Amino acid sequence: MIAAGGFRDGRGLVAALAYGAAGVAMGTRFLLTSDSTVPDAVKARYLAAGVQDVIVTTKVDGLPHRMLRTDLVDALERSGRSAALLRAFRHASAFRRESGMSWAGLVRDGLAMKHGKQLTWSQVLLAANTPMLLRAAMVDGRTDLGVMACGQVGGLIDDLPSCAELVERIMAQAHATLGRLPTLSREHSGAAGGRCAPGVAQRAGLADPQ
């Protein structure tokens, strides 16, 4: 089992291992590295965001998505049904031109997505051209026009290490955290609790099993 969501450092890794996970997945943390190929303008927008700038919205396609607060997301959050439908139609028109799809194809895909779901037509249209919205921000760097998926930890990240530097840092933090666990366990759980640290370390490959 791989734990995902909210991980960015060695303390989180150790916590996940203690709960029985085999490892952690870190999307936003690896996105914000010097090796990441997203445009610098996108990275700057993420780094400038605080925790309050990461929100959960259902306005894009009816499903809850955690995203950075952008001009588009703010507009969708404020829009009534008519304004949302108009904006969705404009985005769908742009996506149709770029993808070469026909209006009939968009409507057919929209009907398939709408089936069995309580979605408005604006959400259906936006869902149909979500690839374009992601590309606008994450590939073209147009953070004012697209959507930017983001874990809650995005508001806590303020640097761009390389992937190698990030992994080394996380492992060092994990070692340091594991080194403190026996003391913490004795203080809070007694001697029996102190035996948890070696097991966690062995599962993580952080310590010699011997």
HELIX and SHEET records of a PDB file:
HELIX    1   1 GLY A   10  ALA A   18  1                                   9    
HELIX    2   2 GLY A   27  LEU A   31  1                                   5    
HELIX    3   3 ASP A   40  ALA A   48  1                                   9    
HELIX    4   4 VAL A   51  ASP A   53  5                                   3    
HELIX    5   5 ASP A   71  ARG A   78  1                                   8    
HELIX    6   6 ARG A   81  SER A   99  1                                  19    
HELIX    7   7 TRP A  103  LYS A  114  1                                  12    
HELIX    8   8 TRP A  121  ALA A  128  1                                   8    
HELIX    9   9 THR A  130  MET A  138  1                                   9    
HELIX   10  10 GLN A  152  LEU A  156  5                                   5    
HELIX   11  11 CYS A  163  SER A  189  1                                  27    
HELIX   12  12 ALA A  191  ARG A  195  5                                   5    
HELIX   13  13 CYS A  196  ALA A  204  1                                   9    
SHEET    1   A 2 ILE A   2  ALA A   4  0                                        
SHEET    2   A 2 GLY A  23  ALA A  25  1                                        
SHEET    1   B 2 VAL A  54  THR A  57  0                                        
SHEET    2   B 2 HIS A  65  LEU A  68 -1                                        
END                                                                             
